[in-house]
């Protein structure tokens, strides 16, 4: 075994200097494991073996690199074995060897110095004092010659303060402290060197962070920051040094006291960082903002001091570019704020909104901003920008998953609502929001911005999980109920109550006062909601909640758009009265007034047309709750929106214009389109050009005749044989007539372009509306899969799919097709639940099967035929699986196997309401056509699916 161990050590030592770079760490790790396992192996003998094998003095010049790495990885193996610190002699020789290796910087760079620091960090203080201090005396004394030596000193000061005390430091390099006015210039140079050497690693150099810690230990942080960082490092305008300053700022946050934090957050580094954020908005530029947000997030998460948390978050909120903070208003770092700190931060934001204090902000302007706004009212501009950021920050605090109380959420919601639609006439303690008057009145644009953010906040409240630690709140969370407080009240209802209080107050006034008719509608809405709440207490009904939520939303919208909302609110109130009326329902006739469900569906469709995510979600939520009451007439109102043929009939002129002009699209149109989800991608430039030429030919005939008339009137076209030219007056008259003619022609061309653009945008809006309506169809199919009305949805969806397959291939059309197809496949054909009672619909369903299969046979597109065929199979499943009390078709036995065994129960198939003979004839005819016709849209997989699913 001794021979084997010696051989293993020999091979491992040889491998330390292997030519293959990837092999060296492997040999080093293996040697460390061997030394750790066999403690009887002397460390000094292995070190001597390493030195002898990789002797830097005797090795050939071309192998110096391998030998240097051999020595280095040998020392690493001894250190990683964990035994080096215990053997003082081996430790001393290893340190000396590493010092020799620092001369081979071309090959090893700073690896020996880093290893030296790692070893020094592991040794006990007594070993450092007795063994290493003497060996490292020269390196420590020359600490200001290189970042590596300085790092060695800084680590020693923090690790062994009793050894490297001020008295010994003075003996080493002449001063009792590292950070002092005399050393600052040299320290700045060393930090700049460290920043440039580690710029690719994109992290704070260790020597700089250790220098920060030592400056705090020596009570010289202010000197280090102001003289070393702000007056030293920032003067060199280089990227690596600037980023190092930003990282130093972020890394320093957990280490600083409150006073030091306030000094740093109002200093030059913060201003420099703000300028970086503003000037790197362009893509393809390195952005430090996400990294800085990581530093802030880490600090707030680890800090338990309320005042320090507040100082940092306010400090970054007051770093402003012409009033607008560079700190993201949607930053998620606020989730780590303690409840009291969050409350104080919200109070500070509200106070800054009402009484903007620009003097407390660290404000800056870019050179371009200084040039463009020299004579403008810059103070008003700054205040408007600051207020816009603050209101978004407040709204986002509610949206963030931060621990918060209901009182805080309501406080923010009331504040946003008040400044959206009201203003205080004079101070009053009765209304918190009117307790402090704005130092600068809010302008119209600010009110509009607050209003937009308020409706975004309303959407957040509608989906907010129940807050609080009470048992009732926990029970509501288990039921996945959203948009209510812990006592079950809707957030939007609390806001409506608050709005009613404001309307009755003499101290505030609405920005858009209600007329008497609107006031009556408001009062009627509140009364209707109270009535619904009484019904809700008696019996929990989804319909009651749905109406209540929609009424409250429309009541809030009355403050935003009074004229449009009044019509919808009036219909909704009448619909509510009809829905909860105790009078017996009248039989529907053709001339009868529409029922409450039809009216409600029309209201929901009108709300879907609005460009509001909140309205879209509440509309869907309300529709889901009234689905059980949906009538055939109400469903038809929804399906009519999707009907492509009805659209062609109603707006044939528009459609024809679009079809003829859809291939004419300029680059400017594409740019203006922005984020809209449609573009005519399939059209080629040649088609565009040809389209323009055809249009110009039509225009040229009319325009050419007008041009000829003008020229003839000016005697410019038909001339006498004499060579007399027109006089100046005639020429001027001719030029004027020609100019007027061409200007008129240009106006006609522009008018046509404008009309085409209008048509294109209308088409986009119609398609977008249809996509929204599909949400209602999907909700109905999912929630009411056993409703017989589901069958009325099949053919309208198929018509949409067929029409989309043969129309434009722009992105919006493709999205519409995909969504329709997914709903048809997943929510309809593959639904696990379906209508089980179809006795009265047998004949209609069989006729539908026949109609669908015949349609599939007539089609030329296989992909469309597949949907029609799948729909017929769905109806087969319904007919076969339905329970029929009067079924005349006896149960069918499966063919028996060759053995004379008795048929099992599983072999008896119930056919339900299915007329097997009639259906068999339908599919036999289709199969015959498939086999006989060369070009058929049907495929073998369709019939394979039929035979596998229905082996009757």
MOFENGI-V316632 format. One record per helix or strand of 2 or more residues. SS is the DSSP state (H for helix, E for strand). FROM is the first residue (numbers start at 1). TO is the last residue. If there is no record, write none. Layout:
# MOFENGI-V316632
SS:FROM:TO
SS:FROM:TO
This chain:
# MOFENGI-V316632
H:2:15
H:21:37
H:43:53
H:61:80
H:88:101
H:105:108
H:111:122
H:125:135
H:137:141
H:143:145
H:147:159
H:166:173
H:181:197
H:199:201
H:206:217
H:221:230
H:233:235
H:239:255
H:258:265
H:268:279
H:289:302
H:306:317
E:319:321
E:324:325
H:332:336
H:339:354
H:358:360
E:362:364
H:367:372
H:378:399
H:406:421
E:422:424
H:432:434
H:444:462
H:471:478
H:491:503
E:508:510
H:516:538
H:542:560
H:562:579
H:596:608
H:613:629
H:632:642
H:644:650
H:652:661
H:667:673
H:685:713
H:728:783
H:788:805
H:811:829
H:839:858
H:862:881
E:892:893
H:905:907
E:908:909
H:916:932
H:940:949
